[in-house]
């Protein structure tokens, strides 16, 4: 019983370490007239839109570029997350789940 509690404590410590490490990461994606910055907590920190994109005629194009930039930032950050997890020894063995 105490061994399992220690394992859970270790897992929690690893998760905190990973979260702290990831919070220091960020990715920047440029898609057409849109520049998006996302941090390691998957929060969008900045969204910059070129002036020429701010016209009613370009509304649909702007929407598509924002979505593309967001999706690309997510993919890049997920790759970074996977790499950081691998560097830390991968996923822990969680009793009852493995």
Contact map, one row per residue, 1 for C-alpha under 8 A:
11111000000000000000000000000000000000000000000000000000000000000000000000000000000000000000000000
11111100000000000000000000000000000000000000000000000000000000000000000000000000000000000000000000
11111110000000000000000000000000000000000000000000000000000000000000000000000000000000000000000000
11111111000000000000000000000000000000000000000000000000000000000000000000000000000000000000001000
11111111100000000000000000000000000000000000000000000000000000000000000000000000000000000000000000
01111111110000000000000000000000000000000000000000000000000000000000000000000000000000000000000000
00111111111000000000000000000000000000000000000000000000000000000000000000000000000000000000010000
00011111111100000000000000000000000000000000000000000000000000000000000000000000000000000000010000
00001111111110000000000000000000000000000000000000000000000000000000000000000000000000000000000000
00000111111111000000000000000000000000000000000000000000000000000000000000000000000000000000000000
00000011111111100000000000000000000000000000000000000000000000000000000000000000000000000001000000
00000001111111110000000000000000000000000000000000000000000000000000000000000000000000000000000000
00000000111111111000000000000000000000000000000000000000000000000000000000000000000000000000000000
00000000011111111100000000000000000000000000000000000000000000000000000000000000000000000000000000
00000000001111111110000000000000000000000000000000000000000000000000000000000000000000000000000000
00000000000111111111000000000000000000000000000000000000000000000000000000000000000000000000000000
00000000000011111111100000000000000000000000000000000000000000000000000000000000000000000000000000
00000000000001111111110000000000000000000000000000000000000000000000000000000000000110010000000000
00000000000000111111111000000000000000001000000000000000000000000000000000000000000000000000000000
00000000000000011111111100000000000000000000000000000000000000000000000000000000000000000000000000
00000000000000001111111110000000000000000000000000000000000000000000000000000000000000000000000000
00000000000000000111111110000000000000111000000000000000000000000000000000000000100100000000000000
00000000000000000011111111000000000000111000000000000000000000000000000000000000000000000000000000
00000000000000000001111111000000000000110000000000000000000000000000000000000000000000000000000000
00000000000000000000111111100000000000110000000000000000000000000000000000000000000000000000000000
00000000000000000000001111110000000011110000000000000000000000000000000000001000000000000000000000
00000000000000000000000011111000000011100000000000000000000000000000000010011000000000000000000000
00000000000000000000000001111100001111000000000000000000000000000000000010000000000000000000000000
00000000000000000000000000111110001110000000000000000000000000000000100110000000000000000000000000
00000000000000000000000000011111111100000000000000000000000000000000100000000000000000000000000000
00000000000000000000000000001111111000000000000000000000000000001101100000000000000000000000000000
00000000000000000000000000000111110000000000000000000000000000001000000000000000000000000000000000
00000000000000000000000000000111111000000000000011011000000001001000000000000000000000000000000000
00000000000000000000000000000111111100000000001111000000000001001100100000000000000000000000000000
00000000000000000000000000011110111110000000011110000000000000000000100000000000000000000000000000
00000000000000000000000000011100011111000001111100000000000000000000110010000000000000000000000000
00000000000000000000000001111000001111100001111000000000000000000000000010000000000000000000000000
00000000000000000000000001110000000111111111110000000000000000000000000011001000000000000000000000
00000000000000000000011111100000000011111111100000000000000000000000000000001000000000000000000000
00000000000000000000011111000000000001111110000000000000000000000000000000001000100000000000000000
00000000000000000010011000000000000001111110000000000000000000000000000000000000000000000000000000
00000000000000000000000000000000000001111111000000000000000000000000000001001000000000000000000000
00000000000000000000000000000000000001111111100000000000000000000000000000000000000000000000000000
00000000000000000000000000000000000111100111111000000000000000000000000000000000000000000000000000
00000000000000000000000000000000000111100011111000000000000000000000000000000000000000000000000000
00000000000000000000000000000000001111000001111100000000000000000000000000000000000000000000000000
00000000000000000000000000000000011110000001111110000000000000000000000000000000000000000000000000
00000000000000000000000000000000011100000000011111000000000000000000000000000000000000000000000000
00000000000000000000000000000000111000000000001111101100000000000000000000000000000000000000000000
00000000000000000000000000000000110000000000000111111100000000000000000000000000000000000000000000
00000000000000000000000000000000000000000000000011111100000000000000000000000000000000000000000000
00000000000000000000000000000000100000000000000001111110000000000000000000000000000000000000000000
00000000000000000000000000000000100000000000000011111110011001000000000000000000000000000000000000
00000000000000000000000000000000000000000000000011111111011001000000000000000000000000000000000000
00000000000000000000000000000000000000000000000000011111111000000000000000000000000000000000000000
00000000000000000000000000000000000000000000000000000111111000000000000000000000000000000000000000
00000000000000000000000000000000000000000000000000000011111100000000000000000000000000000000000000
00000000000000000000000000000000000000000000000000001111111111000000000000000000000000000000000000
00000000000000000000000000000000000000000000000000001111111111100000000000000000000000000000000000
00000000000000000000000000000000000000000000000000000000111111110000000000000000000000000000000000
00000000000000000000000000000000000000000000000000000000011111111000000000000000000000000000000000
00000000000000000000000000000000110000000000000000001100011111111100000000000000000000000000000000
00000000000000000000000000000000000000000000000000000000001111111110000000000000000000000000000000
00000000000000000000000000000000000000000000000000000000000111111111000000000000000000000000000000
00000000000000000000000000000011110000000000000000000000000011111111100000000000000000000000000000
00000000000000000000000000000010010000000000000000000000000001111111110000000000000000000000000000
00000000000000000000000000000000000000000000000000000000000000111111111000000000000000000000000000
00000000000000000000000000000010000000000000000000000000000000011111111100000000000000000000000000
00000000000000000000000000001110011100000000000000000000000000001111111110000000000000000000000000
00000000000000000000000000000000000100000000000000000000000000000111111111000000000000000000000000
00000000000000000000000000000000000000000000000000000000000000000011111111100000000000000000000000
00000000000000000000000000001000000000000000000000000000000000000001111111110000000000000000000000
00000000000000000000000000111000000111000000000000000000000000000000111111111000000000000000000000
00000000000000000000000000000000000001000100000000000000000000000000011111111100000000000000000000
00000000000000000000000000000000000000000000000000000000000000000000001111111110000000000000000000
00000000000000000000000000100000000000000000000000000000000000000000000111111111000000000000000000
00000000000000000000000001100000000001110100000000000000000000000000000011111111100000000000000000
00000000000000000000000000000000000000000000000000000000000000000000000001111111110000000000000000
00000000000000000000000000000000000000000000000000000000000000000000000000111111111000000000000000
00000000000000000000000000000000000000000000000000000000000000000000000000011111111100000000000000
00000000000000000000010000000000000000010000000000000000000000000000000000001111111110000000000000
00000000000000000000000000000000000000000000000000000000000000000000000000000111111111000000000000
00000000000000000000000000000000000000000000000000000000000000000000000000000011111111100000000000
00000000000000000100010000000000000000000000000000000000000000000000000000000001111111110000000000
00000000000000000100000000000000000000000000000000000000000000000000000000000000111111111110000000
00000000000000000000000000000000000000000000000000000000000000000000000000000000011111111110000000
00000000000000000000000000000000000000000000000000000000000000000000000000000000001111111100000000
00000000000000000100000000000000000000000000000000000000000000000000000000000000000111111100000000
00000000000000000000000000000000000000000000000000000000000000000000000000000000000011111111000000
00000000000000000000000000000000000000000000000000000000000000000000000000000000000011111111000000
00000000000000000000000000000000000000000000000000000000000000000000000000000000000011001111100000
00000000001000000000000000000000000000000000000000000000000000000000000000000000000000001111110000
00000000000000000000000000000000000000000000000000000000000000000000000000000000000000000011111011
00000011000000000000000000000000000000000000000000000000000000000000000000000000000000000001111111
00010000000000000000000000000000000000000000000000000000000000000000000000000000000000000000111111
00000000000000000000000000000000000000000000000000000000000000000000000000000000000000000000011111
00000000000000000000000000000000000000000000000000000000000000000000000000000000000000000000111111
00000000000000000000000000000000000000000000000000000000000000000000000000000000000000000000111111
